[in-house]
Amino acid sequence: MNSKPTPRPGIYKADSIIDVADSLGITNLSEEVANALASDVEYRLHQVIEEASRFTRHSRRTIMTTSDVDQAFKTLNIEPVYGHSAHTPLSFRRVQPPAGPPIYVLEDEEVDFETVLKEDPIPVPRSVRYTAHWLAIEGIQPLIPENPPPEVPAIADQPANSALVTPPPTQNGSTSSAPADSTARQVARPPSRLVSSLVPSAEERKKTAALTSLRADAGLAPVLPYITRWVGEGVVNTLRREGLEGDEMDLDRRSLDIYLDVLSALLENERLFVEPYLHQFLPPILSILLTSTLFIPQPLAPTPSDPSPSHLRTHSSSVLARLLLQHSATYPSLASRVTKTLLAALVEPGRMLGTREGALRGLISVGREAVKRGLLQASGGKIVSDDMDRAREMGMDTRGVEQALMVHPATDGVPLHPLNDMDDEDRAAADALSSGLGNTLASTIGQDATWAKSLARVISDVSLPS
Amino acid sequence: MVSSPASTNRSQSATPHPSGGTSRPNVRVQTSGLESEGSGAEEDGGGDDEDRKDNETAGSRRTSTRLAAKAESVRNLAQKSAPVVPPTTTKRASKKTNAPASSAGRTSPSSPGGTPGPLSDPNNLSKLADVAAKSAKGKKGIPTRSAPTTVTARDLLSSIDATGSADVNDILLTDPLDNLVGYKQLEDWIDGGLDMYRHEFRPLLFPIFCHFYLELVQQGFKDSAISFFDTHAPALRERHAAELHELSTLLLPQHVSSSPLANRFRSEKYVVRMSRSGFSLLVGWLTEGTGGEPTGSGEGLYGSREGAGRRARMTVLTVVNGRLKFDVTMSNTSSVSSRTWEENTGLIGSLIPVASNLAAAKTVNGKLSTYDPNAFNAQQGDLKLGPAPLSDSLREETERVLKEEPDESGHVADNSAHTNGNGDVKERERDGKDEEVKPFGETPSTTSSGLIAPTTADLLPQPPTFRSVDVKREVEKVRDARKRIKLDPSMLFADSGRETNGFVHPGISALSSRFPASALPSICAYTFHDALDGVNCSKFSEDSSLLATGFSESYVRLWSLKKEKLKGLRSDFNIGQVSDPTSLKKIREKHGSSTRKLVGHSGPVFALSFDPIGGTAAPPKYLLSASADHTTRLWSLETMTNVVAYRGHSNPVWDVQWSPMGTYFATASRDRTARLWSSERMNALRVFAGHVSDVDCVQFHPNSLYLATGSSDTTCRLWDVQRGVCMRVFIGHQGPITAIASSPDGRYFASASTDLSINLWDLSSGRRIKSMTGHTAPINTLTFSACTTMLISGSADWTVRCWDVKSPGGPKAKLQRPGGRVEEGVLPDGALDEKDDGKEQTVDLLATFPTKRTPIINVQVTPRNLCLVSGPYLPPDPR
């Protein structure tokens, strides 16, 4: 009701009467007559509209249709106007007469009978059917696709968000506060069943079920903040634990893996509105990606089920890639922010090799452009290369970084052709690589000629302008 | 006449007291204790003419001071100075003079010097001429009627000035400009006054606005009317959007006379409620111009207080005097919410039926019932709201069947004990209720006692013998009562642990347990797809086996919810060959599907009703449908054909409902009547006439003695079905009624209106218990839960909402509102408060269940408290 404009009398102007009279060939209509007629026409129009609105109301609709007006005409004993239906809206054309205000006339389309006959017959509309579902079970709405997802609580303050959230039924913007209250209560308590089935010790079946629920359930919106916080805190706690025994480490790596699974599942869920939580998603992902040690495997052989650190980094970078793929369109600043963090990790002196690896993987998942910036413009390649040299000297494992760099070309199954020193082109590429990336990296990359060449091309592209 | 209170009062006291009951002859005060109806001038004349006559005869009242005051005001008018008249109006007025004046044909249209205002108004001129002629009879030497064209306004004025006739004042005071100024002054006075009185005075603006607007239109001042409307209507829109809209359509005098709303304004009194102190302030302002006015505004803007300002106030007084009726309450101003000031106010004169008992109509508790719905309701006597009795034989048979039930032995014992204890006819009913009431610590007597039980003689005539289906139904009723899921909203607050976290799928286990209880109902939603705006109404049969839907394409579609095939009868059979069930089976159609179209109407179908005879024990045999084609049709669900078309209404039939006993049904129509029919007769048995607009919905009381109707005149009424008279009137909504429901326990009655509120009424007293708000679009349907603890509503805002019937309700505390919604710099004044009152959710809203995009058109609750709703799914972008 609030949105209704105030009614105002005198909408129908005398000019319209004169125009209509003109169209009927009556040119000498006096001002007074037109004035009186305009008032009367307005009154009659309102009468018809008033009558039609009764039919709208009794048809349990909120939008008046032409059929309502037709019924009103019938009831008022006026001859109905035929030929209009709710499904073929009228089109008006603006005509500018030589003098005076513009006139709007009905577009009178000419229909060619032959073409109409040749056209495909209009398909018969589907007949009415019904479906039944539980709108509520003992006062609680089941989280099924037939029901709308519950409203996002509290965080929906920002206008951008509330526009994207399932709109409240009407446009007056006052989302009911009762559901918010109840969901607030739910948020306060952990979704215990979900959490308990997502610990490493839980059954695989349960874990899968929980993840599936995260992936597909529409009703998670109210608990989303909780899950996000749970993941965030979990990751921080796991990474903070230091100096633990091997067993514990395995456990922790596994739980990190699960946290990543959870985030990935949440991102996959099409019915969830995760945008407000993206900034909370990023820290766990980046932490896993960039944490220096990630418990580099000790001599004791890891169990088969135990994910390796580089697996974790790969996993987190793939989650990051998914996140960016889905949301960088709506949040253009997202990718650049992530890149900045990763670049810092890549080039800052004093970082461990693990961090470098993670940064590289992260950059790769951000995109080609980011890799270029990282390795070349920020001379990350050289730094990494130097680091690798140093690490080799200290007898440490550098496979991680090498693998990280191999991720990009993804030449599965195709045998690698190393750069041929005899080939001029190859040599030029090798030179470019070693100048851009340092020797160690260059030789690693040199194992794959195709990749090396493409990288070299990129390097020359970058270095030429400068 | 209108100036008389001013002058007389001045001579008496500076601060008038309204409740004195002695010296306020022309302001009609209706005080609760002291009724001053007796004095001659108090007679409710009705029209202005009579009032004027009144004044002429009441010569004793005319004091010399009064004459002097009049003479002065006339002189003031004649020499109207420029500041009083805005330049634009001068132009307008002179333009207006031409056309209508010539049509009057009695006076010369040329008013000297283009004197604006009243003198340029042809009506006034002709009236002046009349007066002049009258006075000329007494005093020779003034032009008489025989030569009216020679009379100029100034001549008239001078002549009248000399005679000092009272009429002149009246005529001159109809200057439309005074209306404008008067209204502005009143508004300023109200806004400038104390905050505590603002709620109280604000309702006063609307009727005065309406009368001024109508007056302007009536006199042909179309342009001023439009500008007056544009200036002042927005402030009133919040509460009176519908009326304002109707008023805004009236622009010519002919419209005013043909519009029902305008006629009501002109013929009825608008009731305004006011506190004693508020009323005395108002009277003080009207007569003295004191109190609350911003300093100096009276002088600077409207001329001297004695001149134009006072005259403008007089115009307000005219309306207040003739068209308003004050209900002066004793309650304290500050203790009453703004909503209460408007309850039972407005143009309620015609909404209240004329009491059958005239002696009683005069005064009940000192109030005239014509303006007090409560008084009317009180004098109609008590209602028999208890459950309907069963015939002895049927009751015995039912008990016998129940006793034979193997697994319900404990309850059977209960049954027999009760029956032996006393021979109460409602025994079984009460037994059923015992089950539900006991666990809540209530005594069963609160459910069934306190209501007067009707006797068999009170009921509509029923067949003398019962059929087996009756027994089945009654047995099933008892079973349903036993297996009913209790809905107890109080559990919601007591036991917060029940709330699940959203992951735990709350099992249906509670449904299967023997005496389940739940805070909120389970709701099963039936959604229509591909309906394209076409679904007007739908209904579930009581045993939930059938779903019927009425379409705007004039047909009814029937669905079997059990997926059984709906088979009719072949059309090519010989009736003589049908003798037993097998032969009947033979002539059934061979093929069928679980849905079926019933074609017969020639207009949109607006309402449906399944016959209640089978109850929950057997599927219904008949279906009624009401349509825009003026007919109500009876469909046999055996043959799947139309059996009868009941014609009688001369307009679209909006609603139809079977009586709870079957056989009879009621319809509601645009022709402003509701009618009672027997399915066995072609013509209506009773016509319930009295609503002043469409009757939109009908609802039987559960004992079928009474019929409730909801109407577009914003009221609901309760009719005695047998006698056809109105027993109760429920006034309180601000818009047409869209849905009504009566509670299964027979005590309450709920109505929903386009003002988006749901009102809960107490049937026996006819008073409003509370008003519930929260929906954001029209409410299409309402129903009580089977145990009357909950009200469930379905709305076009795509939600189903549950309301607590027993809680006191009321708006939420202001603190609970999310911060930052109050705009900066906006004072929480009356208008804002009102908005809050109307649109905010009240605390008794228990739950809101949104659907995806389905406006709910039907909500029903099964006797076991399972809620069924239906509605068409609206695709996101229909165009």
Interface residues (C-beta under 8 A of the other chain):
Chain A: M1 N2 K4 T6 P7 R8 P9 G10 E32 N35 A36 S39 D40 E42 Y43 H46 Q47 E50 R54 F55 R57 H58 S59 R60 R61 T62 I63 T65 S67 Q71 K74 T75 A86 H87 P89 P125 R126 S127 V128 R129 Y130 T131 A132 H133 W134 L135 A136 I137 E138 G139 I140 Q141 P142 L143 E146 N147 P148 P150 P169 T170 N172 S174 S176 S177 A178 P179 S182 T183 R185 Q186 R189 P190 P191 S192 R193 L194 S213 G219 L220 P222 V223
Chain B: A99 K222 A225 I226 F229 D230 A233 P234 R237 A241 L244 H245 E246 L247 S248 T249 L250 L251 L252 Q254 H255 L492 S496 E499 T500 N501 G502 F503 V504 H505 P506 I508 A510 S518 A519 L520 P521 S522 I523 C524 A525 Y526 T527 F528 H529 D530 A531 L532 D533 G534 V535 N536 C537 L547 T549 F551 S552 R557 W559 L561 G603 P604 F606 A628 N651 P652 W654 R670 D694 D696 S712 P736 T738 T754 D755 L756 G774 T776 A777 P778 N780 A796 D797 W798 T799 V800 C802 Q816 P818 K835 G838 K839 Q841 L845 L846 A847 T848 F849 P850 T851 K852 P855 I857 C867 V869 S870 R879
